[in-house]
Amino acid sequence: MAEPFVGGFLPPPSPQPSIGRGAPPPPPPKDPSWLKPGGMRVPSAGNASWSEVSRTESTASGAGQSLHSLFANMSAVERSRNLRVARMNPYLQFMAGPLLRYDTVDERGVWRGAAMIVTADAGSVYEPLPMLKYHWDPNREVGKLQRHVSSRKHGKSFDLGPHPADPLSNVSPASPINENGDYEPGQDPEQRHVEGQELYVYYGNGGTFTFWRFMIEIPLSSHEMKIHYTINNGIELNFFVPGRNQNMRWAAYSCNGFSSGVNSDDFRGPGFKSGYDPVWMDLLSHHAEEPFHALVGGGDQLYCDSIVREPELQDWVTQTKPEAKKAYRLSEEMRLAIDRFYFNHYCQSFRSGAFARANSTIPMLNMLDDHDLIDGFGSYPDDLMKSEVFATIGSRGYFFFLLFQCFINVEVDGIDDRRHPFKSLIIGGPGPYVPYPSHSFLSWLGPQVHMLLLDCRAERKLDQVCSPAEYRAVFARMRQVPRTVEHMVVQLGIPIAYPRMVFLESALGSNFNPLVALGRNGSLGLSGFVNKFNADAELLDDLNDHWTAKHHKASTHAGGDRQAIHDANPRGKYALDTHSRVSFVSGDVHCAAVGVFRTFVKDKKKPGVPPTLDHRYMVNVVSSAIVNTPPPNGVITMVSTLATKTHRTLHHAETDEIMVPIFEKDTDGSPPKSKYIMGRRNWCSVRWEPTSGDLIYDIRVEIRKGYGQTTGYTIRSPPPRWN
């Protein structure tokens, strides 16, 4: 694998691999919550009051001035009483978390989800076991609160609120007032206590570390509600749930890390501490204005390719002959190093910066892509995929994906989705290279909107994305969705409506490609042109990953992967049977774009079918990346050129495929380089419009690199209005 394509989340790409033979990252100091006189809690990180102090005042008049106005007339005793740290009791030493996960809303109208923390056993007290307390006022309507509206203007600094697991967390106190300018009431009418469940124990050279899961259930009210929660009476955080008859507002993102060779400081604008934060801060600013109910991770929530730099794996990595690499035996030292890498990398990534503030205040819905495991996993030839070292890397990567991103441990929860703690889970067929079945999810996003997160990695092979068993399980569950649902959103890591690059795929896969031959030889300095696993052309695995790759288009099981997923489109089977509009959300490609499927009209003189009346009309919104660098200009130009081409792949099924020229202007208002592809960092805000029934996708594109401001490009997915 060439160096430019080895992804890493933070420098160094592998967290201190050589120190103490890979001890875990040092447990961070706990950040405090703040108490009012008499022990009443002050709103803290994630609350609108903290956001207002840390974002607006630090960028406008300065946080120091704000604190001066609050405490100037107090005595030392009064200041101490107001700012006294609310220490967790019993004390817990956080390695990561709290993380929030959304599951679904059940038939009783109960919101279901979970929180999870990872704690260092040596620095924590488990007598009694960790306790999550959450409370809310069902009679208090969030819409009536005076929400903070961020101007998203830039000044001196962008301070993040306190976070219990971030070692660089801000410890300045929040304002001791709520959104209305009054003290928060001491007790909410509805309160719940949940004891932590020991989900998994990681054994490392630095000690043992425990994963604690807290299941959360909230009966929805007629209106949106703000839920406050604490763990062991520590820092107070919050999140929002919709009303029972309200469709969620949600945000989607992908590619949350930098590839190796990218200088993250190039993306760090004035006032930011990290190049990872600017676009995330924009998302959090929108969340402060109008809270999101779910945060959809569309793949590559972190980049794990830098596992190849672990010291214990170097002899395997540096094997020059692909056959020797495939036959390499996995040692116990290597196995421990693989687990150590994933544990350290997840802890470091999920507890840092603005992303940590998002995943603790907006419940996550995550699905993986290859970089959550290792670059291209599943899209290499069978002999490499089954080799001992490579299969172990993918298997442990999938295990830690389920653990950190889905709060699932198969050994604890089992694989029966009828009796699983998470009701949205759909278990598919067994993975050919990982010892787990696929884990897809079908979640309620409102009375009119549901989302399917399709696992396209666990069962992936060079000639298969998902197995027939997975498709059968998924479509069976989709057909049980209530008839009131008008929008079915399908989250796919890889875009399904996107420009073809089969000619490049064929060239890279050819044994007669001189660059590949020279790269395998190491001649002329071209060793980086082939990957480090099997000496195939670098980027070939990325092309093989796509639905439009020739291997997947030619596969015959269940009519082929692309035909199977199009069961909802070209044949109109699912859309017609359920009278619902299907749309896709994807990531992976490090740029923004919108593809559309629609009914193919052979006679060019006849008008097309109006979108509301066309059961084949489906948008594929591509939002990528929220952190990583866009592709080179040459790649953007090539893809943009291909975007104008006519694709006849689905004409036999009366379906046309086009790219939408959504980018009429560049982010600064000037003419764009391409109307089809936007090579800037981005994320997507999604909401349902009651008046039209449209699902509105607002792609938020970074205006200026590193400055944390975005502008929107919208595309609508209309409701189904055919007879």
C-alpha positions in Angstrom: 0.0 0.0 0.0 1.5 3.3 -1.0 2.2 5.8 1.7 -0.3 8.4 0.5 -3.1 5.9 0.9 -2.2 4.7 4.4 -4.8 6.5 6.5 -4.2 7.6 10.1 -6.4 9.6 12.5 -3.9 11.5 14.5 -0.1 11.9 14.2 1.6 9.6 15.1 -0.7 7.3 13.1 -0.2 4.5 15.6 -0.6 5.7 19.1 3.0 5.5 20.6 3.6 2.0 19.2 7.1 1.8 20.5 6.7 3.1 24.0 6.5 0.4 26.6 5.7 -2.1 23.9 2.5 -0.4 23.1 0.9 0.6 26.4 -2.5 2.2 26.0 -2.7 6.0 25.8 -2.4 7.6 29.2 -5.8 7.9 31.0 -6.9 11.5 30.8 -7.7 13.6 33.7 -11.4 14.0 34.4 -13.0 17.2 33.5 -15.4 18.6 36.1 -19.0 19.6 36.0 -19.8 22.7 37.9 -22.0 23.2 40.9 -24.3 26.0 42.0 -24.5 27.1 45.6 -25.9 24.4 47.7 -24.8 21.6 45.3 -27.2 22.3 42.4 -25.7 21.4 39.1 -24.8 24.0 36.5 -25.4 23.2 32.8 -22.2 22.0 31.3 -20.8 20.7 28.0 -23.3 20.1 25.4 -25.8 22.5 26.9 -26.8 25.6 25.1 -25.4 27.8 27.8 -21.9 26.2 27.6 -22.0 26.4 23.8 -22.9 30.1 24.1 -20.0 30.8 26.4 -17.4 28.7 24.5 -18.4 29.5 21.0 -20.0 33.0 20.8 -18.3 34.8 23.6 -14.9 33.4 23.0 -15.1 34.5 19.4 -16.8 37.9 20.0 -16.2 39.5 23.3 -14.0 36.8 24.8 -14.7 34.2 27.4 -12.7 36.1 29.9 -15.0 39.1 29.7 -18.0 36.8 30.2 -16.5 35.2 33.3 -15.6 38.6 34.7 -19.2 39.8 34.4 -20.4 36.7 36.2 -18.0 36.6 39.1 -16.7 40.2 39.5 -18.9 41.0 42.5 -18.4 37.7 44.3 -16.1 37.1 47.3 -13.5 34.3 47.1 -15.8 32.0 49.2 -18.7 32.7 46.8 -16.5 32.0 43.7 -15.3 28.8 45.2 -18.8 27.7 46.1 -20.0 28.5 42.6 -17.1 26.8 40.8 -16.6 23.8 43.0 -15.9 20.7 41.0 -18.6 18.0 40.9 -16.5 15.0 41.2 -17.8 11.6 40.1 -18.7 9.5 43.1 -17.5 6.8 43.0 -14.6 8.0 40.8 -14.2 6.6 37.3 -11.1 7.2 35.1 -12.4 7.5 31.5 -10.5 6.2 28.5 -13.4 7.1 26.1 -16.9 8.2 26.3 -19.6 8.8 27.2 -20.7 7.8 23.8 -24.4 7.8 22.8 -26.1 5.4 20.3 -29.6 5.5 18.9 -31.4 2.3 18.2 -35.0 2.9 17.2 -38.5 3.8 18.5 -40.6 0.8 19.3 -44.3 0.2 18.6 -45.1 1.6 22.1 -43.5 4.9 21.2 -40.5 4.4 23.4 -37.1 5.8 22.3 -34.5 3.2 22.7 -30.7 3.7 22.8 -27.6 3.4 24.9 -24.6 5.1 26.4 -21.2 3.6 26.7 -18.0 4.4 28.6 -14.6 2.8 28.7 -12.8 3.1 32.0 -9.3 2.2 33.3 -9.7 -0.4 36.1 -6.7 0.7 38.0 -8.0 4.3 38.4 -11.7 3.6 38.9 -13.9 2.5 41.8 -16.7 0.0 40.9 -18.3 -0.3 44.3 -21.1 0.3 43.5 -21.1 -0.3 39.8 -21.1 2.7 37.5 -24.6 4.4 37.3 -26.1 6.5 34.6 -28.8 8.9 35.7 -31.0 10.7 33.1 -33.9 13.0 33.6 -36.3 15.2 31.7 -39.4 17.3 32.0 -42.2 15.9 29.7 -44.2 19.1 30.1 -41.4 21.4 29.0 -41.5 22.0 25.3 -38.0 22.5 23.8 -39.4 24.7 21.1 -40.3 27.4 23.7 -36.8 27.7 24.9 -34.7 30.6 23.8 -32.1 28.7 21.8 -28.7 30.0 21.2 -28.3 31.0 17.5 -24.7 30.9 16.5 -23.5 33.5 14.0 -20.6 31.2 13.1 -18.3 34.2 12.8 -14.7 33.9 13.5 -12.6 35.6 16.1 -9.8 34.7 18.4 -10.5 31.1 19.3 -12.9 28.2 19.2 -12.9 26.6 22.6 -14.6 23.3 23.1 -16.7 22.6 26.1 -15.6 20.2 28.9 -15.5 16.5 28.2 -14.8 13.8 30.8 -12.4 11.8 28.5 -10.6 14.4 26.4 -7.1 15.1 27.9 -7.1 18.5 26.2 -10.6 19.4 27.5 -11.4 22.9 28.5 -12.0 23.3 32.2 -13.6 26.8 32.2 -17.0 26.8 33.9 -20.2 27.2 32.1 -22.6 30.0 32.8 -24.8 29.0 35.8 -28.0 29.9 33.9 -30.2 28.1 31.6 -31.5 29.2 28.2 -34.1 31.4 29.8 -31.6 33.2 32.0 -32.8 31.3 35.2 -31.3 28.6 37.3 -32.2 25.1 36.2 -34.7 23.4 38.4 -33.1 20.9 40.8 -35.4 18.0 40.0 -37.2 17.0 36.8 -40.4 15.0 37.1 -39.1 12.1 35.1 -35.8 10.4 36.4 -34.2 7.1 35.6 -31.2 5.2 37.0 -29.4 2.6 35.0 -26.6 0.4 36.3 -23.8 -0.3 33.9 -23.5 -3.6 32.2 -20.0 -5.0 31.8 -19.8 -5.5 28.1 -16.1 -6.3 27.5 -12.7 -6.2 29.2 -9.6 -5.3 27.3 -6.4 -6.7 28.7 -3.4 -4.6 27.8 0.2 -4.1 29.0 -1.0 -0.9 30.8 -3.7 -2.8 32.7 -7.3 -3.8 32.2 -10.0 -1.6 30.8 -13.8 -2.1 31.1 -16.5 -1.2 28.6 -19.8 -0.3 30.4 -23.1 -0.2 28.5 -26.2 1.6 29.8 -29.4 0.9 28.0 -31.8 3.9 27.8 -35.5 4.0 27.3 -37.5 7.2 27.0 -41.3 7.3 26.4 -41.8 9.9 23.7 -44.1 12.8 24.3 -46.2 14.9 22.0 -43.3 17.3 21.6 -39.5 17.3 21.4 -37.6 16.9 24.7 -34.2 17.6 26.1 -32.7 14.7 28.1 -30.0 15.4 30.7 -27.7 12.7 31.8 -24.7 12.1 34.1 -22.5 9.1 35.0 -21.8 8.7 38.7 -23.0 12.3 39.3 -20.2 13.7 37.1 -20.3 16.1 34.3 -23.8 16.7 33.0 -24.5 16.3 29.3 -27.6 16.2 27.2 -29.3 15.1 24.0 -32.6 15.6 22.3 -35.4 13.3 21.3 -38.2 14.1 18.9 -41.9 14.2 19.6 -43.8 10.9 18.9 -45.3 12.3 15.7 -42.3 14.3 14.7 -39.7 13.2 12.0 -36.2 13.5 13.2 -33.6 16.1 12.1 -30.4 14.3 11.5 -26.8 14.9 10.3 -24.8 12.5 8.1 -21.0 12.4 7.6 -18.2 10.1 6.5 -14.4 9.8 6.3 -13.6 11.2 9.7 -9.8 11.2 9.5 -6.8 12.2 7.5 -4.9 9.9 5.1 -1.2 9.5 5.8 0.9 12.1 4.2 -1.6 14.8 4.7 -0.6 17.6 7.1 -3.6 18.2 9.3 -2.4 21.7 10.1 -3.1 22.7 6.5 -6.8 22.3 7.4 -6.6 24.2 10.7 -7.8 27.7 10.2 -7.4 30.6 12.6 -8.6 29.9 16.1 -8.8 26.2 15.8 -6.6 23.8 17.8 -6.7 21.0 15.2 -7.4 20.5 11.5 -9.9 17.9 12.5 -12.3 20.3 14.2 -13.4 23.1 11.8 -16.2 21.3 9.9 -17.2 19.4 13.0 -17.6 22.8 14.8 -19.8 23.9 12.0 -22.0 20.8 12.5 -22.1 21.5 16.3 -23.1 25.2 15.6 -26.1 24.0 13.6 -26.9 21.5 16.4 -26.9 24.5 18.9 -29.3 26.4 16.7 -31.7 23.5 16.0 -30.7 20.2 17.6 -30.2 17.0 15.7 -31.7 13.9 17.0 -29.3 11.5 15.3 -25.8 11.5 13.9 -25.3 9.1 11.0 -21.8 7.8 10.4 -21.6 6.6 6.9 -18.3 4.7 7.0 -14.7 5.5 7.9 -15.6 6.9 11.2 -11.8 6.5 11.8 -8.9 5.4 9.7 -7.2 2.2 10.8 -4.8 1.7 7.9 -1.9 2.8 10.0 -2.1 -0.6 11.8 0.6 -1.7 9.3 3.0 0.5 11.2 2.8 -1.5 14.4 6.3 -2.8 15.3 5.2 -6.4 15.7 3.8 -6.4 12.2 6.8 -5.1 10.4 8.3 -8.4 9.4 5.0 -9.3 7.7 4.6 -5.9 6.1 8.1 -5.9 4.6 7.8 -9.4 3.0 8.6 -8.6 -0.6 6.9 -11.6 -2.2 3.0 -11.7 -2.0 3.1 -15.5 -1.5 5.3 -15.2 1.5 3.0 -12.5 3.0 -0.1 -14.8 2.4 1.7 -17.8 4.1 3.0 -15.8 7.1 2.0 -17.3 10.4 0.3 -15.1 13.0 2.2 -15.0 16.3 0.7 -14.3 19.7 2.7 -11.1 19.8 1.1 -10.0 16.6 -2.4 -10.9 17.7 -1.9 -8.8 20.9 -0.5 -5.9 18.8 -3.6 -5.9 16.5 -6.0 -5.6 19.5 -3.8 -3.0 21.1 -3.8 -0.9 18.0 -7.6 -0.9 17.6 -8.2 -0.2 21.3 -5.7 2.7 21.5 -6.8 4.1 18.2 -10.5 4.1 19.0 -9.9 5.6 22.5 -7.8 8.4 21.0 -10.1 9.1 18.1 -13.5 9.0 19.9 -12.5 11.1 22.9 -10.8 13.9 21.1 -11.8 17.3 19.8 -15.2 18.4 18.4 -16.0 14.8 17.4 -16.1 13.8 21.0 -18.5 16.6 21.8 -20.8 15.4 19.0 -20.8 11.7 19.9 -21.6 12.5 23.5 -24.5 14.8 22.7 -26.0 13.5 19.5 -26.9 9.8 19.5 -25.0 7.9 16.8 -26.2 5.5 14.1 -23.0 4.0 12.5 -22.2 1.7 9.6 -18.7 0.8 8.7 -16.6 1.0 5.5 -13.2 -0.5 4.7 -11.0 2.0 6.6 -12.8 1.2 9.9 -11.0 -2.2 9.4 -8.2 -1.7 7.0 -8.0 -0.2 3.5 -9.9 -2.4 0.9 -10.8 -5.3 3.3 -13.1 -7.6 1.4 -12.1 -6.4 -2.1 -8.9 -8.4 -2.4 -8.5 -11.8 -4.0 -9.7 -14.8 -1.9 -6.2 -16.1 -1.1 -5.1 -12.9 0.5 -8.4 -12.4 2.3 -8.0 -15.9 3.9 -4.4 -15.5 4.9 -3.9 -15.7 8.6 -2.6 -12.2 9.3 -4.9 -10.3 7.0 -8.0 -12.2 8.1 -7.2 -11.5 11.8 -6.8 -7.8 11.1 -10.2 -7.6 9.5 -11.8 -9.8 12.1 -10.6 -7.8 15.1 -11.4 -4.6 13.3 -15.0 -5.8 12.8 -15.1 -6.8 16.5 -14.0 -3.4 17.6 -16.4 -1.7 15.1 -19.3 -3.5 16.7 -18.0 -2.7 20.2 -17.1 1.0 19.9 -19.5 2.1 17.3 -22.6 -0.1 17.9 -22.1 -1.0 21.6 -22.4 -4.7 20.7 -20.4 -7.7 21.9 -21.5 -10.8 20.0 -20.3 -13.1 22.9 -22.6 -11.2 25.3 -25.5 -10.3 23.0 -25.7 -13.3 20.7 -26.7 -13.2 17.0 -30.5 -13.7 17.3 -32.0 -10.4 16.2 -35.4 -11.4 17.6 -34.0 -11.4 21.2 -31.2 -8.8 20.8 -30.9 -5.7 23.1 -31.0 -3.5 20.0 -34.3 -3.9 18.2 -33.2 -2.3 14.9 -30.6 -5.1 14.3 -30.9 -7.3 11.2 -28.6 -10.3 11.2 -27.5 -11.5 7.8 -25.4 -14.3 6.5 -22.0 -15.4 7.9 -18.9 -13.4 6.9 -16.5 -15.2 4.5 -13.5 -13.7 6.2 -14.7 -12.5 9.6 -16.2 -14.9 12.2 -19.4 -12.8 12.5 -22.5 -12.5 10.5 -23.4 -9.1 8.9 -25.0 -6.5 11.2 -27.5 -4.2 9.4 -29.9 -1.9 11.1 -33.4 -0.6 10.3 -34.2 2.4 12.5 -37.3 4.7 13.0 -36.5 8.3 12.1 -40.1 9.4 12.3 -43.7 8.4 11.3 -42.8 9.1 7.6 -39.1 8.2 7.6 -37.1 5.1 8.3 -33.5 4.3 7.6 -31.7 1.1 6.6 -28.0 1.0 7.4 -26.8 -1.9 5.2 -23.7 -3.8 6.2 -21.7 -4.0 3.0 -18.4 -5.1 4.6 -18.9 -8.3 6.7 -20.0 -10.5 3.7 -18.0 -8.7 1.0 -15.9 -10.6 -1.4 -14.3 -9.6 -4.7 -17.4 -10.7 -6.6 -20.0 -10.0 -3.8 -21.1 -7.0 -1.7 -23.9 -8.7 0.3 -25.0 -12.3 0.3 -28.5 -13.5 -0.8 -29.2 -14.3 2.8 -28.5 -10.7 3.9 -30.7 -9.3 1.1 -33.5 -11.7 2.1 -33.3 -10.7 5.8 -33.1 -7.0 5.0 -36.0 -6.9 2.5 -38.1 -9.1 4.8 -37.7 -6.5 7.6 -38.2 -3.6 5.3 -41.6 -5.0 4.3 -42.7 -5.0 7.9 -42.4 -1.2 8.1 -45.7 0.6 8.8 -47.6 1.8 5.7 -47.4 5.4 7.0 -43.7 5.5 6.1 -43.2 7.5 2.9 -39.4 7.7 2.8 -37.0 4.7 3.2 -33.4 6.0 3.4 -30.7 3.4 2.6 -27.3 4.2 3.9 -24.5 2.7 1.8 -20.9 3.3 2.4 -20.1 3.3 -1.3 -22.1 5.4 -3.7 -24.4 3.4 -6.0 -25.2 6.2 -8.5 -21.8 7.5 -9.4 -19.5 7.9 -12.4 -18.0 4.7 -13.8 -14.3 4.2 -13.9 -14.2 0.7 -15.4 -11.6 1.7 -18.0 -9.2 2.7 -15.2 -10.1 -0.5 -13.3 -9.3 -2.6 -16.4 -6.0 -0.8 -16.9 -4.9 -1.2 -13.3 -5.9 -4.8 -13.2 -4.0 -5.7 -16.4 -0.9 -7.8 -16.1 0.4 -5.9 -19.1 0.3 -2.6 -17.3 4.0 -1.5 -17.3 3.6 0.6 -14.1 2.3 -2.4 -12.2 5.1 -4.6 -13.5 7.7 -2.0 -12.6 6.1 -1.4 -9.2 6.3 -5.1 -8.3 9.9 -5.0 -9.3 10.6 -1.9 -7.2 12.0 -0.4 -10.4 12.3 3.4 -11.0 11.0 4.1 -7.5 7.5 2.9 -8.4 7.0 0.5 -5.5 4.4 2.8 -4.2 2.2 2.1 -7.3 1.3 -1.3 -5.9 -0.2 -2.0 -2.5 1.7 -3.7 0.3 -0.6 -6.7 0.6 -0.6 -8.5 -2.7 1.3 -6.2 -5.2 -1.9 -5.3 -7.1 -2.1 -1.8 -8.4 -2.8 0.7 -5.6 -6.3 2.2 -6.0 -7.5 -1.1 -7.6 -9.0 -2.1 -4.3 -10.8 1.2 -4.1 -12.3 0.7 -7.6 -13.2 -2.9 -6.8 -15.0 -1.6 -3.7 -17.6 0.2 -5.8 -21.0 -1.1 -6.8 -20.2 -0.3 -10.4 -16.9 -2.4 -10.4 -17.0 -5.0 -13.1 -16.8 -7.9 -10.5 -20.0 -6.7 -8.8 -21.8 -5.9 -12.1 -20.9 -9.3 -13.4 -21.9 -11.3 -10.3 -24.8 -13.6 -10.8 -26.0 -14.4 -7.3 -29.5 -13.0 -6.7 -29.2 -11.2 -10.0 -26.1 -9.4 -8.9 -25.4 -7.0 -6.0 -26.4 -3.9 -7.9 -29.5 -5.5 -9.3 -30.4 -6.8 -5.8 -30.1 -3.4 -4.1 -32.0 -2.0 -7.0 -34.9 -4.2 -6.1 -36.3 -1.0 -4.8 -35.8 0.8 -8.1 -35.6 -0.6 -11.6 -38.2 -3.2 -11.2 -40.1 -1.0 -8.8 -40.8 -3.9 -6.6 -40.3 -2.5 -3.1 -41.3 1.1 -3.9 -44.5 -0.1 -5.6 -45.4 -2.7 -3.0 -44.9 -0.3 -0.1 -45.7 3.0 -1.8 -42.6 4.6 -0.5 -39.8 6.7 -1.8 -36.3 5.3 -1.6 -33.2 7.5 -1.4 -29.5 6.6 -0.7 -26.9 8.3 1.5 -23.2 7.4 0.8 -19.7 8.5 1.5 -16.2 7.1 0.7 -15.2 9.3 -2.3 -14.0 12.5 -0.5 -16.3 14.8 -2.4 -19.9 15.8 -2.6 -22.2 14.8 -5.4 -25.8 13.7 -6.1 -26.8 10.9 -8.4 -30.3 10.1 -9.5 -32.2 7.0 -10.8 -35.3 7.7 -12.8 -37.6 6.1 -15.3 -35.9 5.8 -18.7 -37.9 7.3 -21.5 -36.7 5.9 -24.9 -38.5 8.5 -27.0 -36.4 11.7 -26.5 -39.4 13.8 -27.7 -41.6 12.6 -24.8 -41.3 14.4 -21.4 -39.8 12.5 -18.5 -42.0 11.2 -15.7 -42.4 13.9 -12.9 -40.4 12.8 -9.9 -43.4 12.7 -7.5 -45.1 10.3 -9.9 -42.0 8.2 -10.7 -41.6 5.2 -8.5 -38.1 4.7 -9.9 -37.0 8.2 -8.9 -34.3 7.9 -6.2 -31.6 10.3 -5.2 -28.1 9.1 -4.0 -26.7 11.9 -1.9 -22.9 11.6 -1.5 -21.4 13.4 1.4 -17.7 12.9 2.0 -15.4 13.8 3.8 -16.0 15.8 7.0 -12.2 15.7 7.8 -10.1 14.1 5.1 -8.6 16.0 2.2 -10.5 16.0 -1.2 -9.1 14.1 -4.2 -6.5 15.9 -6.4 -7.8 18.3 -8.9 -7.0 15.9 -11.8 -9.2 13.2 -10.2 -12.1 15.7 -9.7 -11.8 16.8 -13.4 -11.8 13.2 -14.6 -14.8 12.2 -12.4 -16.6 15.4 -13.5 -16.1 14.5 -17.1 -17.4 11.0 -16.6 -20.4 12.5 -14.7 -21.8 13.9 -18.0 -21.8 10.5 -19.7 -24.9 8.4 -20.3 -25.0 5.1 -18.4 -27.0 2.4 -20.0 -26.4 -0.3 -17.4 -30.0 -0.3 -16.2 -31.9 0.6 -19.4 -33.0 -3.0 -19.6 -35.0 -2.3 -16.4 -36.4 1.0 -17.7 -34.1 2.9 -15.4 -31.9 5.9 -16.3 -29.0 7.0 -14.2 -27.7 10.6 -14.2 -25.6 12.9 -12.0 -27.3 16.2 -10.9 -25.6 19.5 -11.6 -26.4 20.7 -8.1 -23.3 23.0 -7.7 -24.4 26.0 -9.9 -22.0 28.2 -7.9 -18.8 27.6 -6.0 -18.8 28.2 -2.2 -17.7 31.8 -2.7 -20.3 32.5 -5.4 -17.9 32.2 -8.4 -18.5 29.8 -11.3 -17.7 26.2 -10.2 -15.0 24.0 -11.5 -17.7 21.4 -11.8 -21.4 21.4 -11.4 -21.5 17.7 -10.6 -18.6 17.1 -8.2 -17.6 19.4 -5.3 -14.1 18.6 -4.0 -14.4 20.3 -0.6 -15.0 18.9 2.9 -18.6 18.6 3.8 -21.4 17.0 5.8 -25.2 16.7 5.3 -28.2 18.1 7.3 -31.5 16.3 6.7 -35.0 17.2 7.6 -38.6 16.3 6.6 -40.7 19.2 5.3 -44.4 18.9 6.5 -45.9 21.1 3.9 -44.6 19.2 0.9 -43.7 15.8 2.4 -40.2 16.2 0.9 -37.1 14.9 2.6 -34.6 17.7 2.2 -30.9 17.0 2.0 -28.8 20.0 2.7 -25.1 19.3 1.8 -23.0 21.7 3.9 -19.8 22.4 2.0 -16.8 24.1 3.6 -16.4 27.6 2.1 -12.8 28.1 2.9 -10.4 25.4 4.0 -10.0 25.3 7.7 -12.3 28.2 8.6 -15.3 26.2 9.9 -18.0 27.8 7.8 -20.2 26.0 5.3 -22.7 26.9 2.6 -25.6 24.7 1.6 -26.6 22.9 -1.6 -30.0 21.2 -1.3 -31.7 18.3 -3.1 -35.2 17.1 -2.4 -36.5 13.6 -2.3 -40.2 13.9 -3.0 -42.9 11.9 -1.4 -44.5 9.0 -3.4 -47.5 10.4 -5.2 -48.1 7.7 -7.9 -51.3 5.7 -7.8 
